[in-house]
Each structure stands twice: as structure tokens, then as C-alpha cells.
Amino acid sequence: MTERLLQPRPQGASCTGTLSGADNKHNLVHNFDLPQGVAELRVRMTFSPHVVAGFKNMIPLSLFDPAGFRGAKHCHGTTHEIALSAQAASPGYLAGPLPAGRWQVVLDAHVVMSEEPVHYGIEVDFAPTPSLAPQRWAAGPAPQRGPGWYRGDLHAHTTHSDAAWDVPELVAWARQQRLDFVTLSDHNTLSGIPHLRALQGPDLLTLGGMEFTTFWGHALMLGVPDWMDWRTENAVGMAAISRRVQARGGIFIVAHPRAIGDPYCSGCRWMYDEVFPGPARMVEVWNADWGGDSNNADGLALAFDWLNQGYRMAFTSGTDNHGRVPGLHHGFNHVYAEALTETALLAALQAGHNYISAGPRLTIEARRGTDVVGMGDVLPVGQGHAEVEFAWAHAPAGAQLTVYGGKAIRHQGSVPAAGTLRLALDPAEVAWVSATLTERDGRMQALTNPVFLNPPAR
């Protein structure tokens, strides 16, 4: 990492600088020394130009105190401002004591176009008295619900990163959608989670997470309460990071792996060969609108290819919601869990006990003799064919059911609004099966996690 020292000035520090294309995809550290007795810290960074060659430069800020991470706000724009005190902080950043010593402002150069230099300035101000209103959040009552199907979202953003709405608006939207659970996964920060937890209630579980947003790929990390440093992936390796999340009881989901990438969307396309899928066992196959620039059809084809390589994968969806946008075609997770708790939901998602839907119900069961398994599970080894039953309801008029098994389509045809289909399949030929419901024009309505008719090789 490149490091510079900000020049001291009365009650603060400052510097100016210039970036070129050589600084693209680098973390540029700017150090300053905080004296004793500062009650509020303010940082302001500006840069220009914003648009070069038709694409936006993107240079958000991370902040570190002598002990470690104090927040990040992964967002667009040419002006970034931070304010924090012992009891309050700007969205994306963490309130707490302001220890004297060496602090760092880090320019995270996600996009610096090479055609024109970027000029920037940083100003740091120390205040002896705080001006921010105190922020205090107490966790709301958790739902008390047992085994059942639960519908919800695993991927959303607020003003703590790059969204247009704040935490209460996200939670209000989730209640309007009649979701059972909603997840906040802001980019590279956990600062919004306490507010989110305060807004849960008997009708809605709120889940905490983070979108691990690197220069070369994005991943959802859910169920891990502590911040993880996204800048270390080159030294540590993404495979090791994935294993670390899972070892701590969390889940690691490769997000929108086939989305349009740089410079249109920094790091949005998954580029980690070692995690393709490597130790990752979960992949987001429906991100945002089905027909949008996440290229979900290509992402689902990639997930099927990973199944054909012998990996046992689990599929998820995420609205990637950044604010109220009418007309988007979202698919929500429908998870069968032992309880409506974070622990039970994450375990069920990791097991693949989930189908994804914009409305219809779509499930699979496989049986041989007395053995019966559902989505995400493995049918015990035995003799003879497996009978696989596909059941659906609330399908739109003219809907088409497609059954994928191994490297071939095993069935395809129009179906009524509700019904079942049974197929006898040879596990020696068909190691896994999954199904989709689409409209006449091919737009996705529902898709299932796979059922494994043979134990996966990996």
C-alpha cells in the first residue's frame, strides 16, 4: 500500500495529490496524528474529474484508528465526508472513543480511469466538543416461530454504503413485502447493523452481514459479527478467507458472479480462479432484477457447471436493493428452517433447503424405497432408479417447467397453475436435478436448489 503523511495545521491536517491509472485498484494510505482531547473528528475528501471516457471514477474512503477499523463508506460521488465522536458517527463509520495517535484515511481506488489524472484534497479537522447527536440502539424482540417455510432477502444496502435509503426505510419495505427476514449487507462495513437489530420484531427477523467488496469480486458474508479486512485478499487468498468465514459459523456466498465488471461496476464480476468455486459452496444465482446487468442466466449456468464438476452447491438470491425502484423482478429466498432464527436460517441456507421465487411455489423430492430427501440433500446410495417429484403452485398462465439433470434437460413443457410431475431417473446417469418455472418469454419465475441423486465428488 502507498502511504503519505498529511501535513499538520492548526486543529487538523491536510494534503493534496494526484492519481493516475497506475493507482487504479490500490489502497492509498494517508496518515495523520490525532492529539489528546479531541471530542469530534471530521474528514473531508474531494476529487475531480468524476467522469472520464464515459465512466465514473470511484474513490471512497476507509478510516482506521491506532487499534484498527473505524468504518468505510463504499459510494460514488466526488465529495466524501466523515464525522465521528464517542457516541455517534456518519453512516458507514463507527462511533467510539477517539484515541490519540496515528490514524489513517485510506483512498480505496476502485476505479481510476487512465485517460486523465485525478486531483484530490483531504482535510482533517479536530474539534474539542462534539456536535453529532448521540446514537443508541437496543435490539428489538426476536420472532418466536418454529419449523416452517420462511421468505426473505439476503442482500440489501442502505446509506451506510451506496444506497438511497436508510435502515428504517429498508425495514419498512421488508414489512410491506411481508418478508419473514431481511438482511443488511452494506459494502465493507457493519455500521448499520445495530440500528437494523433495533427494528426487528415478532413479525420480522433482521440478519446482519456485509458484502465483502474487493477489486476483483464481491461476496456476501453473513453470520460473522466482526469486520473482515477486504484489502488482505491478495496476501491471504480468497480461499482462506472463505474457509475462515465458514469456520466461524458464517456463510460465504459468491455474489452475482457473472455481472458486468470494470469499469462499469468495480469488482462486480467474480475473478478469483482459486474460488471458482474452490472452498465456496454457496452462490447467488438471482441478483436484483432477473433480466438486469447481473447476467443471472449466465450465473445460473455457471452454478450448474460447478454441479457437473462434482461440487455440492447451494443457490441463493438477493434483491441487492438500494432503494425503492418500481417494476423490478425480484426473486426471494423460501427457506425451510427449524426456527426463524439467524442460526437456523443460515444452517438451512447452507444445506440448500431453499427455493427462489418471484411468486410461484416450486419444490423437489426424491425417493427410493423408504428414503426420501428434499432440496439440497443427497439420496442415500441404493439399487434402482430414483423417483423424483416436482410440485408447483401459483404458476402464471403459460408457464414452462424445465428439469435440469447433469448436463442435459430431462423434461421441458408447459404446465397448469398447479400440479406435480414424476420422473424416474438413474443416479448413474443423473447425479443431480434442479427445476425452473419460466414465463412464455423465458423470464424466470422460480428455481430450485438441486437434489443430489448421487453423493457429490466434492
C-alpha positions in Angstrom: 0.0 0.0 0.0 1.2 3.5 -0.8 1.5 5.7 2.3 1.6 9.5 2.7 1.7 11.7 5.8 -0.9 14.6 6.0 0.7 17.9 6.9 -0.3 19.3 10.3 -2.2 22.6 10.5 -4.0 24.3 13.5 -6.6 21.9 14.8 -6.2 19.4 11.9 -4.1 18.2 8.9 -4.4 18.3 5.1 -2.8 17.3 1.8 -3.4 17.4 -1.9 -2.4 14.9 -4.5 -2.8 13.4 -8.0 -3.7 9.9 -9.1 -3.2 8.2 -12.4 -4.3 4.9 -13.9 -1.3 3.3 -12.1 -3.2 3.9 -8.8 -6.3 2.0 -10.0 -7.1 -1.0 -7.7 -4.8 0.2 -4.9 -5.4 1.3 -1.3 -3.7 4.7 -0.8 -3.0 5.3 2.9 -2.8 8.9 4.3 -1.6 9.1 7.9 -2.2 11.8 10.4 -1.6 12.2 14.2 -4.6 12.8 16.4 -3.7 14.7 19.6 -5.2 14.1 23.1 -8.6 15.7 23.9 -10.3 15.6 20.5 -14.0 15.1 21.0 -15.1 15.0 17.4 -13.1 14.1 14.2 -14.1 15.3 10.8 -12.6 14.3 7.4 -13.4 15.7 4.0 -12.1 14.4 0.7 -12.8 15.8 -2.7 -11.6 14.8 -6.2 -12.0 15.7 -9.8 -12.9 14.8 -12.5 -15.8 12.5 -11.8 -16.5 11.1 -15.3 -13.7 10.2 -17.7 -14.1 8.4 -21.1 -17.8 7.8 -20.2 -17.1 6.0 -16.9 -17.2 7.3 -13.3 -14.0 7.4 -11.2 -14.8 5.8 -7.8 -12.7 6.6 -4.8 -14.4 6.0 -1.4 -12.8 6.3 2.0 -11.9 3.9 4.8 -10.8 5.1 8.2 -8.6 3.4 10.8 -7.6 4.5 14.3 -4.4 3.2 16.1 -6.3 0.0 17.1 -7.9 -0.8 13.8 -11.0 -0.3 11.6 -13.3 2.7 12.2 -15.5 2.4 9.1 -15.9 2.7 5.4 -18.5 4.2 3.0 -18.3 2.5 -0.4 -20.2 5.0 -2.5 -20.0 7.2 -5.6 -19.5 10.9 -5.8 -16.6 13.3 -5.7 -17.0 14.5 -2.1 -16.8 12.2 0.9 -17.2 13.4 4.5 -16.7 11.6 7.8 -17.7 12.8 11.3 -17.4 10.7 14.4 -17.3 11.1 18.1 -17.5 8.8 21.1 -21.3 8.4 20.8 -22.1 9.0 17.1 -20.7 8.7 13.6 -21.6 9.3 10.0 -23.3 6.3 8.1 -20.6 3.7 7.3 -18.4 4.7 10.3 -18.2 3.6 13.9 -18.8 5.7 17.0 -16.4 5.2 19.9 -13.5 6.8 21.8 -11.1 8.9 19.7 -7.7 7.6 20.9 -4.6 9.8 20.4 -2.0 8.5 18.0 -1.5 7.6 14.3 -4.8 7.4 12.3 -5.2 6.5 8.6 -7.5 7.8 5.9 -7.4 5.3 3.0 -8.4 6.2 -0.5 -9.8 2.9 -1.9 -9.2 3.5 -5.6 -11.8 1.1 -7.1 -11.9 3.0 -10.4 -9.3 5.5 -11.6 -9.6 5.9 -15.3 -6.2 6.2 -17.1 -7.1 8.7 -19.7 -6.9 11.8 -17.4 -5.2 12.5 -14.0 -7.4 12.8 -10.9 -6.7 15.6 -8.5 -7.7 15.2 -4.8 -7.6 17.0 -1.5 -8.0 15.8 2.1 -8.8 18.0 5.1 -8.9 16.7 8.7 -10.4 18.8 11.5 -10.2 18.2 15.2 -13.0 19.6 17.4 -12.9 20.0 21.2 -16.7 19.5 21.6 -19.0 17.0 19.8 -21.8 18.3 17.5 -23.3 14.9 16.5 -26.5 13.7 18.2 -25.9 10.6 20.3 -26.9 7.3 18.7 -28.2 4.4 20.9 -29.8 1.2 19.6 -31.2 -1.6 21.7 -32.1 -4.9 19.9 -35.8 -5.4 19.3 -37.7 -8.6 20.3 -36.9 -11.6 18.2 -39.6 -13.7 16.4 -40.7 -16.8 18.3 -41.6 -19.2 15.5 -40.7 -22.9 15.0 -40.2 -25.2 11.9 -41.6 -23.9 8.6 -41.0 -22.1 5.3 -39.7 -18.6 5.7 -39.4 -16.0 2.9 -36.9 -13.2 2.8 -33.9 -11.3 1.3 -30.2 -11.9 1.9 -28.7 -8.9 0.1 -29.6 -5.2 0.6 -27.9 -1.8 1.1 -28.5 1.5 2.9 -26.9 4.9 3.3 -24.2 3.2 5.3 -22.8 2.3 1.8 -24.1 3.3 -1.6 -27.9 3.2 -1.3 -30.6 5.9 -1.5 -32.5 4.9 1.7 -31.6 4.4 5.3 -32.1 1.5 7.7 -35.7 2.3 8.8 -36.8 2.6 5.1 -35.2 -0.8 4.3 -37.0 -2.5 7.2 -40.3 -0.7 6.3 -40.0 -2.1 2.8 -39.4 -5.6 4.1 -42.6 -5.4 6.2 -44.6 -4.1 3.2 -43.3 -7.1 1.2 -44.4 -9.3 4.1 -41.0 -10.9 4.4 -40.1 -13.0 7.4 -36.5 -11.9 7.3 -34.4 -9.2 5.8 -30.6 -8.8 5.7 -28.4 -5.7 5.6 -25.2 -6.4 3.7 -23.6 -3.0 3.2 -20.2 -2.8 1.4 -17.2 -3.4 3.7 -18.9 -2.1 6.8 -21.2 -3.4 9.7 -22.1 0.1 11.0 -25.8 -0.2 10.2 -26.4 -3.5 12.0 -27.2 -2.1 15.5 -29.9 0.1 14.1 -31.2 -2.9 12.0 -31.3 -5.1 15.1 -33.3 -2.5 16.9 -36.1 -2.6 14.3 -36.8 -6.3 14.3 -39.9 -7.7 16.0 -42.1 -10.7 16.3 -43.1 -10.4 12.6 -39.6 -9.8 11.1 -36.1 -11.2 11.8 -33.2 -8.9 10.9 -29.9 -10.5 9.8 -26.5 -8.9 9.9 -23.9 -9.2 7.3 -21.5 -7.5 5.0 -20.8 -7.5 1.2 -17.1 -8.2 1.1 -16.4 -5.8 -1.8 -12.9 -6.3 -3.3 -11.4 -5.1 -6.6 -11.9 -8.5 -8.2 -15.1 -9.8 -6.8 -17.9 -9.4 -4.3 -19.1 -12.0 -1.7 -21.8 -11.9 1.0 -20.5 -12.8 4.5 -23.5 -13.5 6.8 -23.5 -14.5 10.4 -20.0 -13.2 11.2 -20.2 -10.4 13.8 -16.8 -8.8 13.3 -15.5 -6.8 10.3 -13.1 -8.6 8.0 -10.4 -6.7 6.1 -11.2 -6.9 2.4 -7.8 -5.4 1.5 -5.9 -8.6 2.6 -7.3 -10.9 -0.1 -4.2 -10.7 -2.2 -1.9 -11.7 0.7 -4.2 -14.1 2.5 -6.1 -15.5 -0.5 -9.8 -15.6 -1.1 -9.9 -19.3 -0.5 -8.5 -18.9 3.0 -11.0 -16.0 3.7 -13.9 -18.3 2.6 -12.7 -21.0 4.9 -12.3 -18.5 7.8 -15.9 -17.3 7.4 -17.3 -20.8 7.4 -15.1 -21.9 10.4 -16.6 -19.1 12.4 -20.1 -20.3 11.8 -20.9 -17.9 9.0 -21.8 -18.4 5.4 -19.8 -17.2 2.4 -21.8 -16.6 -0.8 -20.2 -15.7 -4.2 -22.3 -12.7 -5.2 -23.5 -12.0 -8.8 -20.6 -14.0 -10.3 -21.3 -13.1 -13.9 -22.3 -9.4 -13.5 -20.9 -6.7 -15.7 -17.5 -5.8 -14.2 -14.9 -3.0 -14.6 -15.0 -0.2 -15.2 -18.8 -0.2 -15.3 -19.1 -1.8 -11.9 -16.0 -2.2 -9.8 -15.3 -5.8 -8.9 -18.8 -6.9 -9.6 -17.7 -9.8 -11.8 -16.1 -12.7 -9.9 -12.5 -13.1 -10.9 -11.0 -15.4 -8.3 -9.8 -18.5 -10.0 -8.9 -20.2 -6.7 -12.6 -19.8 -5.6 -14.2 -21.0 -8.7 -15.8 -22.3 -6.6 -12.8 -23.7 -4.5 -14.0 -23.9 -0.9 -17.0 -21.8 -1.5 -20.3 -23.8 -1.6 -22.9 -21.1 -2.0 -23.6 -18.9 -5.0 -26.1 -16.1 -5.6 -27.8 -17.1 -8.9 -30.6 -14.5 -8.8 -29.3 -11.0 -8.1 -31.6 -7.9 -8.4 -33.9 -7.9 -11.4 -33.7 -11.3 -13.3 -33.1 -9.6 -16.6 -30.7 -6.9 -15.4 -27.0 -6.4 -15.7 -26.1 -9.1 -13.2 -26.5 -11.6 -16.1 -28.3 -14.0 -13.9 -28.9 -16.6 -16.7 -25.1 -16.8 -17.1 -24.7 -17.1 -13.3 -27.1 -20.0 -13.1 -25.4 -21.7 -16.0 -22.1 -21.3 -14.1 -23.6 -22.8 -11.0 -24.9 -25.8 -13.0 -21.4 -26.2 -14.4 -20.0 -26.3 -10.9 -22.5 -29.1 -10.0 -21.3 -31.0 -13.1 -17.8 -30.7 -11.8 -18.9 -32.6 -8.7 -19.3 -29.8 -6.2 -22.2 -29.8 -3.8 -23.5 -26.2 -4.2 -26.4 -24.3 -2.6 -28.1 -21.5 -4.5 -29.4 -18.2 -3.1 -30.9 -14.9 -4.3 -30.6 -11.3 -3.2 -32.5 -8.2 -4.3 -29.3 -6.1 -3.9 -31.8 -3.4 -3.0 -30.5 0.1 -3.0 -33.9 1.9 -2.6 -37.4 1.8 -3.9 -37.4 1.2 -7.7 -40.8 0.1 -9.1 -41.1 -2.7 -11.5 -38.1 -4.8 -10.6 -38.5 -8.6 -10.9 -37.0 -9.9 -7.7 -36.7 -13.5 -6.5 -36.9 -14.1 -2.8 -35.5 -17.0 -0.8 -38.0 -19.5 0.5 -36.2 -21.4 3.2 -37.3 -24.4 5.2 -35.7 -23.8 8.7 -36.1 -25.4 12.1 -36.9 -21.9 13.5 -37.0 -18.3 12.5 -33.6 -17.5 14.0 -30.3 -16.4 12.4 -28.6 -19.7 13.3 -31.4 -21.9 11.9 -31.8 -19.9 8.7 -28.1 -19.8 7.9 -27.8 -23.6 8.6 -30.8 -24.2 6.3 -29.4 -22.0 3.5 -26.0 -23.7 3.7 -27.8 -27.1 3.4 -29.7 -25.9 0.3 -33.1 -26.2 1.9 -34.3 -23.2 -0.3 -36.1 -22.4 -3.5 -36.1 -19.0 -5.1 -39.3 -17.4 -6.4 -41.0 -14.2 -7.7 -44.3 -15.8 -6.8 -44.9 -19.5 -7.5 -44.1 -22.3 -5.2 -41.7 -24.9 -6.6 -40.2 -27.9 -4.7 -38.5 -31.2 -5.4 -38.5 -34.5 -3.5 -36.5 -37.7 -4.5 -37.2 -41.1 -3.1 -36.1 -44.7 -3.4 -37.8 -47.2 -1.2 -38.2 -45.6 2.2 -35.6 -43.0 1.7 -37.0 -39.5 0.9 -34.9 -36.3 0.5 -35.6 -32.7 -0.5 -33.7 -29.8 -2.0 -30.1 -29.6 -1.0 -30.0 -33.2 0.3 -28.3 -36.4 -1.0 -30.3 -39.5 -1.7 -28.7 -42.5 0.1 -26.9 -44.9 -2.2 -29.1 -47.8 -3.3 -30.3 -50.0 -6.1 -32.6 -49.0 -8.9 -33.9 -45.7 -10.2 -34.9 -42.7 -8.1 -38.4 -41.3 -8.3 -38.2 -37.6 -8.4 -41.4 -35.5 -7.8 -41.6 -31.8 -8.8 -44.5 -29.9 -7.3 -45.6 -26.3 -8.1 -48.4 -23.9 -7.4 -49.4 -20.3 -8.4 -47.6 -20.6 -11.7 -48.5 -17.9 -14.3 -50.5 -18.7 -17.4 -48.4 -20.4 -20.0 -45.6 -21.2 -17.6 -42.9 -23.6 -18.6 -41.3 -26.2 -16.3 -37.8 -27.2 -17.1 -36.0 -30.0 -15.3 -32.2 -30.0 -15.4 -30.2 -33.1 -14.6 -26.5 -33.4 -15.1 -25.5 -32.0 -18.5 -28.9 -32.4 -20.1 -32.5 -31.2 -19.9 -34.6 -34.1 -18.6 -38.0 -32.5 -19.2 -39.5 -29.3 -20.6 -43.1 -28.3 -21.2 -46.0 -26.0 -20.4 -47.7 -26.6 -17.1 -51.0 -25.6 -15.4 -51.1 -23.2 -12.5 -50.6 -26.1 -10.1 -49.5 -29.7 -10.4 -46.9 -32.4 -10.0 -44.5 -34.2 -12.3 -42.8 -37.5 -11.5 -39.7 -38.8 -13.3 -37.8 -42.0 -12.8 -34.1 -41.2 -13.1 -31.0 -43.3 -13.0 -28.5 -41.9 -10.5 -25.7 -43.4 -12.5 -26.6 -41.0 -15.3 -28.1 -38.1 -13.4 -26.1 -37.0 -10.4 -28.3 -34.0 -9.5 -31.6 -32.5 -10.6 -33.0 -28.9 -10.4 -36.0 -27.2 -11.9 -37.1 -23.8 -13.1 -40.5 -22.2 -13.8 -40.4 -19.5 -16.5 -42.9 -17.3 -18.3 -43.7 -17.7 -22.0 -40.9 -15.1 -22.8 -38.4 -17.0 -20.7 -38.4 -14.7 -17.8 -37.6 -16.6 -14.6 -40.4 -17.1 -12.1 -38.9 -19.7 -9.7 -35.9 -22.1 -9.4 -34.9 -24.8 -7.0 -31.8 -25.8 -5.2 -30.5 -29.2 -6.5 -31.4 -32.6 -5.1 -28.4 -35.0 -5.3 -29.2 -38.5 -6.6 -25.5 -39.5 -6.2 -23.1 -38.3 -3.4 -21.1 -35.3 -4.9 -17.5 -36.0 -5.6 -16.5 -32.7 -3.8 
